[in-house]
Amino acid sequence: MPFSFNRRPELAGLDRRARSNVRRLAWHFAQRHWTLHAPAVAWLVFVALHTRFGLVPDQRQYMYVTLAFFVAVVIVIRLHIAHHLRAARAIHDALGPRSLSAIIRARR
């Protein structure tokens, strides 16, 4: 299940700090993919349409749509991280704990 990182086979056999490092590497890789930002762009379009044309007249409906976009964002982020866990684990196994500083901090 991609929403529970505790039982992922990519994280098996790692201590707490190493699991955190692998997840951070996966998040770093996931940020590079444009589809990660698609729900946020869709929400901005929704807000623009609502502001200009009153797309959703009731404030409660606006809140529900915003909440639905938030849930979609969380799901998309978790799926992207889960997708990149295998590559992040391979890099972590090859470079060890230095992988975070070698990859993430070098690009800043």
C-alpha positions in Angstrom: 0.0 0.0 0.0 1.6 3.3 -1.1 0.1 5.3 1.8 1.8 3.3 4.6 5.6 3.6 4.2 6.1 1.4 7.3 5.8 -1.9 5.5 7.3 -1.1 2.2 9.9 -3.7 1.0 12.2 -0.9 -0.1 12.5 0.2 3.5 13.0 -3.2 5.0 16.1 -3.7 7.1 16.8 -0.1 7.6 17.0 1.8 10.9 14.8 4.8 11.6 17.4 7.4 10.3 18.1 5.4 7.1 14.4 5.1 6.4 14.0 8.8 6.8 17.0 9.4 4.4 15.5 7.1 1.8 12.1 8.8 2.0 13.8 12.2 1.7 15.7 11.1 -1.4 12.4 9.7 -2.9 10.7 13.1 -2.1 13.6 14.9 -3.8 13.2 12.7 -6.9 9.4 13.1 -6.9 9.7 16.9 -6.9 11.3 16.8 -10.3 8.2 15.4 -12.0 5.6 17.9 -13.3 2.6 15.8 -12.5 3.3 16.3 -8.8 2.1 19.9 -9.3 -1.0 19.1 -11.4 -3.5 19.2 -8.5 -2.2 22.6 -7.4 -2.5 24.0 -10.9 -6.0 22.6 -11.1 -6.9 24.3 -7.8 -5.5 27.6 -9.0 -7.6 27.4 -12.1 -10.6 26.5 -10.0 -10.0 29.6 -7.8 -9.6 31.8 -10.8 -12.8 30.6 -12.3 -14.6 30.9 -9.0 -13.3 34.5 -8.5 -14.1 35.6 -12.0 -17.4 33.7 -12.7 -18.6 32.6 -9.3 -18.2 28.9 -10.3 -19.4 27.7 -6.8 -21.9 30.1 -5.3 -22.0 28.6 -1.8 -19.0 29.1 0.5 -19.5 25.6 2.0 -19.2 24.0 -1.5 -16.1 26.0 -2.1 -14.6 24.6 1.1 -15.5 21.1 0.1 -13.9 21.5 -3.3 -10.8 23.0 -1.7 -10.7 20.1 0.7 -11.0 17.6 -2.2 -8.1 19.2 -3.9 -6.1 19.0 -0.7 -6.8 15.3 -0.4 -5.9 14.8 -4.1 -2.6 16.6 -3.5 -1.7 14.4 -0.5 -2.6 11.2 -2.5 -0.5 12.4 -5.5 2.5 13.2 -3.3 2.3 9.8 -1.5 2.1 8.0 -4.8 5.1 9.9 -6.3 7.2 9.2 -3.2 6.2 5.5 -3.3 7.2 5.4 -7.0 10.7 6.7 -6.3 11.4 4.6 -3.2 13.2 1.8 -5.1 15.6 4.2 -6.8 16.2 6.1 -3.6 17.0 2.8 -1.7 19.4 1.8 -4.5 21.2 5.1 -4.2 21.2 4.9 -0.5 22.7 1.4 -0.6 25.4 2.5 -3.0 26.4 5.8 -1.3 25.3 5.2 2.3 24.3 8.0 4.6 26.3 10.4 2.4 23.7 10.1 -0.3 21.6 12.9 1.1 24.5 15.4 1.2 25.8 14.2 -2.2 22.5 14.5 -4.0 20.2 16.9 -2.2 22.6 19.5 -0.9 24.8 19.6 -4.0 21.9 20.9 -6.1 21.0 23.8 -3.9 
